[in-house]
């Protein structure tokens, strides 16, 4: 809507804003085991799918890493 007014995000340094915000939100979650499992599985899936999948697909596949993290958290809650 305001893209022509704002201009290129690189000139404002906004190209790094989203990844920085994501890392800031991720920090507290990887202190516990379920978050660590999800992070490792997600990174492995993203790296594995990068050479064989179209752009954007590795990120979507890595999002499924929340499932093993959720299962680990569920198992710890039951113990």
C-alpha positions as CSV (number, residue, x, y, z in Angstrom):
1,X,0.0,0.0,0.0
2,X,2.8,2.4,0.9
3,X,5.6,0.7,-0.9
4,X,6.2,3.5,-3.3
5,X,6.4,6.0,-0.4
6,X,8.7,3.9,1.8
7,X,11.0,2.9,-1.0
8,X,13.6,0.0,-0.9
9,X,13.8,-1.7,2.5
10,X,17.6,-2.0,2.1
11,X,18.0,1.7,2.4
12,X,16.3,1.6,5.8
13,X,18.0,-1.5,7.0
14,X,14.7,-3.3,7.2
15,X,15.9,-6.3,5.2
16,X,17.5,-7.6,8.5
17,X,14.6,-6.6,10.8
18,X,12.5,-9.7,10.4
19,X,15.3,-12.2,10.9
20,X,16.5,-10.2,13.9
21,X,13.0,-10.2,15.4
22,X,12.6,-13.9,14.8
23,X,15.9,-14.7,16.5
24,X,14.9,-12.6,19.4
25,X,11.6,-14.5,19.8
26,X,13.4,-17.8,19.3
27,X,15.9,-17.3,22.2
28,X,13.7,-18.1,25.2
29,X,12.2,-21.1,23.5
30,X,15.5,-22.9,22.9
31,X,16.5,-23.0,26.5
32,X,14.2,-26.0,27.1
33,X,14.5,-29.5,25.5
34,X,11.4,-29.4,23.2
35,X,12.6,-26.1,21.7
36,X,16.1,-27.5,21.2
37,X,14.7,-30.6,19.4
38,X,12.5,-28.4,17.2
39,X,15.4,-26.1,16.3
40,X,17.8,-29.0,15.5
41,X,15.3,-30.9,13.4
42,X,14.1,-27.7,11.7
43,X,17.6,-26.7,10.8
44,X,18.4,-30.3,9.5
45,X,15.3,-30.3,7.4
46,X,16.0,-26.9,5.9
47,X,19.6,-27.8,5.0
48,X,18.5,-31.2,3.6
49,X,15.8,-29.7,1.4
50,X,17.6,-26.6,0.2
51,X,19.4,-28.3,-2.8
52,X,16.4,-30.3,-3.9
53,X,13.4,-28.1,-3.4
54,X,12.3,-24.8,-4.9
55,X,12.9,-21.6,-2.9
56,X,10.6,-21.3,0.1
57,X,9.8,-25.0,0.4
58,X,12.7,-25.8,2.8
59,X,11.3,-23.2,5.2
60,X,7.8,-24.7,5.0
61,X,9.2,-28.2,5.5
62,X,11.3,-27.0,8.5
63,X,8.1,-25.7,10.1
64,X,7.0,-29.3,10.6
65,X,9.9,-29.6,13.1
66,X,7.5,-28.3,15.8
67,X,5.9,-31.8,15.8
68,X,9.0,-33.6,17.2
69,X,9.5,-30.8,19.7
70,X,5.9,-31.0,20.8
71,X,6.2,-34.8,21.2
72,X,9.3,-34.4,23.4
73,X,7.5,-31.7,25.5
74,X,4.5,-33.9,25.8
75,X,6.6,-36.8,27.0
76,X,8.4,-34.7,29.5
77,X,5.1,-33.4,30.9
78,X,3.8,-37.0,31.4
79,X,7.0,-38.1,33.2
